[in-house]
Amino acid sequence: MGEERRHRVIDDTTPVDWKNAEWLRKFLTDNGRILPRRMTGNSLQRQREIARAIKRARHMALLPFSGRSDIGGTRS
């Protein structure tokens, strides 16, 4: 009921590049998951390119695999 609606992130002018980590963060949730097409409004081909770029950026340590930064820390 009190759920926030996400705005569409459609941006067809920016080329998909794994080195542009700040732009790729628009397509990730707070937990680090890739947003689905229905939430971003991308075409199928564009969504595949973005997903591939996010995975490459994660592999090169430009983006985290998880959005949480306290993983592996001490418990309170």
Jmol script that loads the backbone (N, CA, C; Angstrom):
load data "model"
ATOM      1  N   MET A   1       0.808  -1.191   0.000  1.00  0.00           N
ATOM      2  CA  MET A   1       0.000   0.000   0.000  1.00  0.00           C
ATOM      3  C   MET A   1       0.851   1.255   0.000  1.00  0.00           C
ATOM      4  N   GLY A   2       1.830   1.340   0.866  1.00  0.00           N
ATOM      5  CA  GLY A   2       2.687   2.502   0.938  1.00  0.00           C
ATOM      6  C   GLY A   2       3.937   2.338   0.082  1.00  0.00           C
ATOM      7  N   GLU A   3       3.809   1.545  -0.951  1.00  0.00           N
ATOM      8  CA  GLU A   3       4.961   1.215  -1.783  1.00  0.00           C
ATOM      9  C   GLU A   3       5.295   2.356  -2.737  1.00  0.00           C
ATOM     10  N   GLU A   4       6.579   2.644  -2.861  1.00  0.00           N
ATOM     11  CA  GLU A   4       7.007   3.688  -3.786  1.00  0.00           C
ATOM     12  C   GLU A   4       7.060   3.133  -5.197  1.00  0.00           C
ATOM     13  N   ARG A   5       6.704   3.946  -6.155  1.00  0.00           N
ATOM     14  CA  ARG A   5       6.818   3.535  -7.548  1.00  0.00           C
ATOM     15  C   ARG A   5       8.135   4.029  -8.099  1.00  0.00           C
ATOM     16  N   ARG A   6       8.798   3.171  -8.828  1.00  0.00           N
ATOM     17  CA  ARG A   6      10.060   3.554  -9.432  1.00  0.00           C
ATOM     18  C   ARG A   6       9.790   4.312 -10.729  1.00  0.00           C
ATOM     19  N   HIS A   7      10.627   5.293 -10.987  1.00  0.00           N
ATOM     20  CA  HIS A   7      10.524   6.016 -12.232  1.00  0.00           C
ATOM     21  C   HIS A   7      11.271   5.259 -13.304  1.00  0.00           C
ATOM     22  N   ARG A   8      10.817   5.367 -14.510  1.00  0.00           N
ATOM     23  CA  ARG A   8      11.517   4.711 -15.604  1.00  0.00           C
ATOM     24  C   ARG A   8      12.836   5.408 -15.854  1.00  0.00           C
ATOM     25  N   VAL A   9      13.833   4.632 -16.229  1.00  0.00           N
ATOM     26  CA  VAL A   9      15.189   5.138 -16.370  1.00  0.00           C
ATOM     27  C   VAL A   9      15.584   5.232 -17.840  1.00  0.00           C
ATOM     28  N   ILE A  10      14.624   5.244 -18.742  1.00  0.00           N
ATOM     29  CA  ILE A  10      14.911   5.187 -20.172  1.00  0.00           C
ATOM     30  C   ILE A  10      15.917   6.269 -20.565  1.00  0.00           C
ATOM     31  N   ASP A  11      16.978   5.837 -21.202  1.00  0.00           N
ATOM     32  CA  ASP A  11      18.021   6.746 -21.677  1.00  0.00           C
ATOM     33  C   ASP A  11      18.663   6.094 -22.895  1.00  0.00           C
ATOM     34  N   ASP A  12      18.109   6.349 -24.067  1.00  0.00           N
ATOM     35  CA  ASP A  12      18.591   5.695 -25.287  1.00  0.00           C
ATOM     36  C   ASP A  12      19.786   6.401 -25.903  1.00  0.00           C
ATOM     37  N   THR A  13      20.136   7.571 -25.415  1.00  0.00           N
ATOM     38  CA  THR A  13      21.216   8.324 -26.051  1.00  0.00           C
ATOM     39  C   THR A  13      22.588   7.935 -25.513  1.00  0.00           C
ATOM     40  N   THR A  14      22.664   7.518 -24.255  1.00  0.00           N
ATOM     41  CA  THR A  14      23.948   7.156 -23.653  1.00  0.00           C
ATOM     42  C   THR A  14      24.369   5.771 -24.132  1.00  0.00           C
ATOM     43  N   PRO A  15      25.575   5.640 -24.662  1.00  0.00           N
ATOM     44  CA  PRO A  15      26.031   4.307 -25.070  1.00  0.00           C
ATOM     45  C   PRO A  15      26.303   3.433 -23.853  1.00  0.00           C
ATOM     46  N   VAL A  16      25.999   2.150 -23.987  1.00  0.00           N
ATOM     47  CA  VAL A  16      26.217   1.214 -22.888  1.00  0.00           C
ATOM     48  C   VAL A  16      27.701   0.881 -22.833  1.00  0.00           C
ATOM     49  N   ASP A  17      28.320   1.190 -21.692  1.00  0.00           N
ATOM     50  CA  ASP A  17      29.747   0.945 -21.523  1.00  0.00           C
ATOM     51  C   ASP A  17      29.979   0.486 -20.093  1.00  0.00           C
ATOM     52  N   TRP A  18      30.706  -0.601 -19.908  1.00  0.00           N
ATOM     53  CA  TRP A  18      30.934  -1.141 -18.573  1.00  0.00           C
ATOM     54  C   TRP A  18      31.802  -0.233 -17.717  1.00  0.00           C
ATOM     55  N   LYS A  19      32.514   0.709 -18.338  1.00  0.00           N
ATOM     56  CA  LYS A  19      33.378   1.614 -17.587  1.00  0.00           C
ATOM     57  C   LYS A  19      32.620   2.783 -16.956  1.00  0.00           C
ATOM     58  N   ASN A  20      31.388   2.998 -17.389  1.00  0.00           N
ATOM     59  CA  ASN A  20      30.559   4.080 -16.870  1.00  0.00           C
ATOM     60  C   ASN A  20      29.741   3.562 -15.683  1.00  0.00           C
ATOM     61  N   ALA A  21      30.404   3.339 -14.556  1.00  0.00           N
ATOM     62  CA  ALA A  21      29.783   2.704 -13.395  1.00  0.00           C
ATOM     63  C   ALA A  21      28.682   3.575 -12.785  1.00  0.00           C
ATOM     64  N   GLU A  22      28.880   4.871 -12.778  1.00  0.00           N
ATOM     65  CA  GLU A  22      27.875   5.761 -12.187  1.00  0.00           C
ATOM     66  C   GLU A  22      26.551   5.674 -12.946  1.00  0.00           C
ATOM     67  N   TRP A  23      26.607   5.590 -14.252  1.00  0.00           N
ATOM     68  CA  TRP A  23      25.397   5.458 -15.077  1.00  0.00           C
ATOM     69  C   TRP A  23      24.753   4.094 -14.881  1.00  0.00           C
ATOM     70  N   LEU A  24      25.559   3.049 -14.735  1.00  0.00           N
ATOM     71  CA  LEU A  24      25.030   1.695 -14.570  1.00  0.00           C
ATOM     72  C   LEU A  24      24.331   1.519 -13.227  1.00  0.00           C
ATOM     73  N   ARG A  25      24.683   2.327 -12.229  1.00  0.00           N
ATOM     74  CA  ARG A  25      24.032   2.222 -10.912  1.00  0.00           C
ATOM     75  C   ARG A  25      22.556   2.576 -10.964  1.00  0.00           C
ATOM     76  N   LYS A  26      22.138   3.306 -11.978  1.00  0.00           N
ATOM     77  CA  LYS A  26      20.720   3.624 -12.132  1.00  0.00           C
ATOM     78  C   LYS A  26      19.892   2.367 -12.366  1.00  0.00           C
ATOM     79  N   PHE A  27      20.524   1.318 -12.861  1.00  0.00           N
ATOM     80  CA  PHE A  27      19.831   0.089 -13.209  1.00  0.00           C
ATOM     81  C   PHE A  27      19.980  -0.983 -12.140  1.00  0.00           C
ATOM     82  N   LEU A  28      20.442  -0.602 -10.941  1.00  0.00           N
ATOM     83  CA  LEU A  28      20.599  -1.532  -9.822  1.00  0.00           C
ATOM     84  C   LEU A  28      19.696  -1.119  -8.671  1.00  0.00           C
ATOM     85  N   THR A  29      19.221  -2.108  -7.920  1.00  0.00           N
ATOM     86  CA  THR A  29      18.457  -1.815  -6.713  1.00  0.00           C
ATOM     87  C   THR A  29      19.430  -1.505  -5.588  1.00  0.00           C
ATOM     88  N   ASP A  30      18.901  -1.174  -4.425  1.00  0.00           N
ATOM     89  CA  ASP A  30      19.748  -0.904  -3.261  1.00  0.00           C
ATOM     90  C   ASP A  30      20.506  -2.149  -2.823  1.00  0.00           C
ATOM     91  N   ASN A  31      19.941  -3.316  -3.104  1.00  0.00           N
ATOM     92  CA  ASN A  31      20.589  -4.574  -2.744  1.00  0.00           C
ATOM     93  C   ASN A  31      21.582  -5.039  -3.795  1.00  0.00           C
ATOM     94  N   GLY A  32      21.709  -4.318  -4.895  1.00  0.00           N
ATOM     95  CA  GLY A  32      22.670  -4.676  -5.935  1.00  0.00           C
ATOM     96  C   GLY A  32      22.112  -5.553  -7.028  1.00  0.00           C
ATOM     97  N   ARG A  33      20.805  -5.728  -7.083  1.00  0.00           N
ATOM     98  CA  ARG A  33      20.198  -6.556  -8.118  1.00  0.00           C
ATOM     99  C   ARG A  33      19.875  -5.709  -9.345  1.00  0.00           C
ATOM    100  N   ILE A  34      19.922  -6.330 -10.517  1.00  0.00           N
ATOM    101  CA  ILE A  34      19.628  -5.629 -11.761  1.00  0.00           C
ATOM    102  C   ILE A  34      18.116  -5.457 -11.878  1.00  0.00           C
ATOM    103  N   LEU A  35      17.689  -4.224 -12.156  1.00  0.00           N
ATOM    104  CA  LEU A  35      16.261  -3.948 -12.310  1.00  0.00           C
ATOM    105  C   LEU A  35      15.723  -4.611 -13.575  1.00  0.00           C
ATOM    106  N   PRO A  36      14.510  -5.146 -13.531  1.00  0.00           N
ATOM    107  CA  PRO A  36      13.930  -5.782 -14.709  1.00  0.00           C
ATOM    108  C   PRO A  36      13.470  -4.755 -15.748  1.00  0.00           C
ATOM    109  N   ARG A  37      13.226  -5.227 -16.946  1.00  0.00           N
ATOM    110  CA  ARG A  37      12.800  -4.364 -18.054  1.00  0.00           C
ATOM    111  C   ARG A  37      11.521  -3.609 -17.742  1.00  0.00           C
ATOM    112  N   ARG A  38      10.600  -4.250 -17.080  1.00  0.00           N
ATOM    113  CA  ARG A  38       9.309  -3.597 -16.825  1.00  0.00           C
ATOM    114  C   ARG A  38       9.450  -2.389 -15.909  1.00  0.00           C
ATOM    115  N   MET A  39      10.531  -2.329 -15.138  1.00  0.00           N
ATOM    116  CA  MET A  39      10.747  -1.181 -14.264  1.00  0.00           C
ATOM    117  C   MET A  39      11.606  -0.112 -14.926  1.00  0.00           C
ATOM    118  N   THR A  40      12.491  -0.508 -15.835  1.00  0.00           N
ATOM    119  CA  THR A  40      13.375   0.461 -16.470  1.00  0.00           C
ATOM    120  C   THR A  40      12.821   0.960 -17.795  1.00  0.00           C
ATOM    121  N   GLY A  41      11.973   0.169 -18.444  1.00  0.00           N
ATOM    122  CA  GLY A  41      11.406   0.579 -19.720  1.00  0.00           C
ATOM    123  C   GLY A  41      12.331   0.359 -20.895  1.00  0.00           C
ATOM    124  N   ASN A  42      13.372  -0.452 -20.720  1.00  0.00           N
ATOM    125  CA  ASN A  42      14.307  -0.718 -21.807  1.00  0.00           C
ATOM    126  C   ASN A  42      13.747  -1.754 -22.772  1.00  0.00           C
ATOM    127  N   SER A  43      14.276  -1.737 -23.988  1.00  0.00           N
ATOM    128  CA  SER A  43      13.945  -2.792 -24.933  1.00  0.00           C
ATOM    129  C   SER A  43      14.723  -4.045 -24.540  1.00  0.00           C
ATOM    130  N   LEU A  44      14.384  -5.162 -25.132  1.00  0.00           N
ATOM    131  CA  LEU A  44      15.044  -6.416 -24.792  1.00  0.00           C
ATOM    132  C   LEU A  44      16.533  -6.365 -25.105  1.00  0.00           C
ATOM    133  N   GLN A  45      16.870  -5.856 -26.272  1.00  0.00           N
ATOM    134  CA  GLN A  45      18.279  -5.779 -26.663  1.00  0.00           C
ATOM    135  C   GLN A  45      19.051  -4.836 -25.746  1.00  0.00           C
ATOM    136  N   ARG A  46      18.465  -3.702 -25.434  1.00  0.00           N
ATOM    137  CA  ARG A  46      19.127  -2.719 -24.565  1.00  0.00           C
ATOM    138  C   ARG A  46      19.319  -3.281 -23.152  1.00  0.00           C
ATOM    139  N   GLN A  47      18.303  -4.005 -22.646  1.00  0.00           N
ATOM    140  CA  GLN A  47      18.394  -4.588 -21.315  1.00  0.00           C
ATOM    141  C   GLN A  47      19.515  -5.631 -21.260  1.00  0.00           C
ATOM    142  N   ARG A  48      19.669  -6.413 -22.317  1.00  0.00           N
ATOM    143  CA  ARG A  48      20.740  -7.407 -22.367  1.00  0.00           C
ATOM    144  C   ARG A  48      22.105  -6.736 -22.369  1.00  0.00           C
ATOM    145  N   GLU A  49      22.233  -5.649 -23.119  1.00  0.00           N
ATOM    146  CA  GLU A  49      23.500  -4.911 -23.155  1.00  0.00           C
ATOM    147  C   GLU A  49      23.835  -4.344 -21.776  1.00  0.00           C
ATOM    148  N   ILE A  50      22.837  -3.800 -21.101  1.00  0.00           N
ATOM    149  CA  ILE A  50      23.049  -3.217 -19.777  1.00  0.00           C
ATOM    150  C   ILE A  50      23.416  -4.302 -18.772  1.00  0.00           C
ATOM    151  N   ALA A  51      22.731  -5.438 -18.811  1.00  0.00           N
ATOM    152  CA  ALA A  51      23.035  -6.534 -17.896  1.00  0.00           C
ATOM    153  C   ALA A  51      24.458  -7.039 -18.122  1.00  0.00           C
ATOM    154  N   ARG A  52      24.852  -7.161 -19.366  1.00  0.00           N
ATOM    155  CA  ARG A  52      26.216  -7.616 -19.684  1.00  0.00           C
ATOM    156  C   ARG A  52      27.246  -6.602 -19.185  1.00  0.00           C
ATOM    157  N   ALA A  53      26.956  -5.311 -19.358  1.00  0.00           N
ATOM    158  CA  ALA A  53      27.875  -4.262 -18.901  1.00  0.00           C
ATOM    159  C   ALA A  53      27.984  -4.256 -17.375  1.00  0.00           C
ATOM    160  N   ILE A  54      26.869  -4.464 -16.676  1.00  0.00           N
ATOM    161  CA  ILE A  54      26.892  -4.506 -15.213  1.00  0.00           C
ATOM    162  C   ILE A  54      27.732  -5.683 -14.739  1.00  0.00           C
ATOM    163  N   LYS A  55      27.566  -6.830 -15.372  1.00  0.00           N
ATOM    164  CA  LYS A  55      28.338  -8.014 -14.974  1.00  0.00           C
ATOM    165  C   LYS A  55      29.825  -7.811 -15.232  1.00  0.00           C
ATOM    166  N   ARG A  56      30.167  -7.165 -16.316  1.00  0.00           N
ATOM    167  CA  ARG A  56      31.580  -6.883 -16.603  1.00  0.00           C
ATOM    168  C   ARG A  56      32.145  -5.886 -15.602  1.00  0.00           C
ATOM    169  N   ALA A  57      31.351  -4.866 -15.259  1.00  0.00           N
ATOM    170  CA  ALA A  57      31.814  -3.871 -14.286  1.00  0.00           C
ATOM    171  C   ALA A  57      31.992  -4.506 -12.908  1.00  0.00           C
ATOM    172  N   ARG A  58      31.131  -5.454 -12.557  1.00  0.00           N
ATOM    173  CA  ARG A  58      31.300  -6.162 -11.293  1.00  0.00           C
ATOM    174  C   ARG A  58      32.585  -6.980 -11.301  1.00  0.00           C
ATOM    175  N   HIS A  59      32.841  -7.636 -12.410  1.00  0.00           N
ATOM    176  CA  HIS A  59      34.044  -8.460 -12.520  1.00  0.00           C
ATOM    177  C   HIS A  59      35.311  -7.607 -12.418  1.00  0.00           C
ATOM    178  N   MET A  60      35.262  -6.390 -12.929  1.00  0.00           N
ATOM    179  CA  MET A  60      36.409  -5.492 -12.868  1.00  0.00           C
ATOM    180  C   MET A  60      36.417  -4.654 -11.587  1.00  0.00           C
ATOM    181  N   ALA A  61      35.512  -4.959 -10.650  1.00  0.00           N
ATOM    182  CA  ALA A  61      35.419  -4.323  -9.330  1.00  0.00           C
ATOM    183  C   ALA A  61      35.038  -2.845  -9.399  1.00  0.00           C
ATOM    184  N   LEU A  62      34.305  -2.452 -10.433  1.00  0.00           N
ATOM    185  CA  LEU A  62      33.780  -1.092 -10.495  1.00  0.00           C
ATOM    186  C   LEU A  62      32.424  -0.999  -9.794  1.00  0.00           C
ATOM    187  N   LEU A  63      31.712  -2.126  -9.755  1.00  0.00           N
ATOM    188  CA  LEU A  63      30.430  -2.203  -9.064  1.00  0.00           C
ATOM    189  C   LEU A  63      30.489  -3.370  -8.082  1.00  0.00           C
ATOM    190  N   PRO A  64      29.792  -3.246  -6.946  1.00  0.00           N
ATOM    191  CA  PRO A  64      29.788  -4.359  -5.996  1.00  0.00           C
ATOM    192  C   PRO A  64      28.841  -5.469  -6.450  1.00  0.00           C
ATOM    193  N   PHE A  65      29.130  -6.699  -6.041  1.00  0.00           N
ATOM    194  CA  PHE A  65      28.230  -7.810  -6.321  1.00  0.00           C
ATOM    195  C   PHE A  65      26.995  -7.714  -5.441  1.00  0.00           C
ATOM    196  N   SER A  66      27.130  -7.076  -4.285  1.00  0.00           N
ATOM    197  CA  SER A  66      26.025  -6.894  -3.364  1.00  0.00           C
ATOM    198  C   SER A  66      25.958  -5.422  -2.980  1.00  0.00           C
ATOM    199  N   GLY A  67      24.758  -4.917  -2.759  1.00  0.00           N
ATOM    200  CA  GLY A  67      24.610  -3.517  -2.406  1.00  0.00           C
ATOM    201  C   GLY A  67      24.957  -3.232  -0.964  1.00  0.00           C
ATOM    202  N   ARG A  68      24.896  -4.260  -0.109  1.00  0.00           N
ATOM    203  CA  ARG A  68      25.192  -4.068   1.308  1.00  0.00           C
ATOM    204  C   ARG A  68      26.687  -4.011   1.530  1.00  0.00           C
ATOM    205  N   SER A  69      27.122  -3.061   2.330  1.00  0.00           N
ATOM    206  CA  SER A  69      28.556  -2.925   2.591  1.00  0.00           C
ATOM    207  C   SER A  69      28.961  -3.554   3.921  1.00  0.00           C
ATOM    208  N   ASP A  70      27.993  -4.014   4.724  1.00  0.00           N
ATOM    209  CA  ASP A  70      28.326  -4.568   6.028  1.00  0.00           C
ATOM    210  C   ASP A  70      28.404  -6.087   6.027  1.00  0.00           C
ATOM    211  N   ILE A  71      28.454  -6.708   4.866  1.00  0.00           N
ATOM    212  CA  ILE A  71      28.544  -8.157   4.790  1.00  0.00           C
ATOM    213  C   ILE A  71      29.914  -8.590   5.294  1.00  0.00           C
ATOM    214  N   GLY A  72      29.910  -9.599   6.131  1.00  0.00           N
ATOM    215  CA  GLY A  72      31.168 -10.103   6.675  1.00  0.00           C
ATOM    216  C   GLY A  72      31.632  -9.332   7.897  1.00  0.00           C
ATOM    217  N   GLY A  73      30.883  -8.355   8.311  1.00  0.00           N
ATOM    218  CA  GLY A  73      31.267  -7.567   9.483  1.00  0.00           C
ATOM    219  C   GLY A  73      30.862  -8.269  10.763  1.00  0.00           C
ATOM    220  N   THR A  74      31.059  -7.601  11.865  1.00  0.00           N
ATOM    221  CA  THR A  74      30.701  -8.177  13.163  1.00  0.00           C
ATOM    222  C   THR A  74      29.221  -7.974  13.418  1.00  0.00           C
ATOM    223  N   ARG A  75      28.660  -8.905  14.151  1.00  0.00           N
ATOM    224  CA  ARG A  75      27.240  -8.794  14.498  1.00  0.00           C
ATOM    225  C   ARG A  75      27.085  -8.025  15.798  1.00  0.00           C
ATOM    226  N   SER A  76      25.985  -7.297  15.912  1.00  0.00           N
ATOM    227  CA  SER A  76      25.776  -6.551  17.151  1.00  0.00           C
ATOM    228  C   SER A  76      24.795  -7.235  18.052  1.00  0.00           C
TER     229      SER A  76
END
end "model"
wireframe off; spacefill off
backbone 0.3
color backbone group
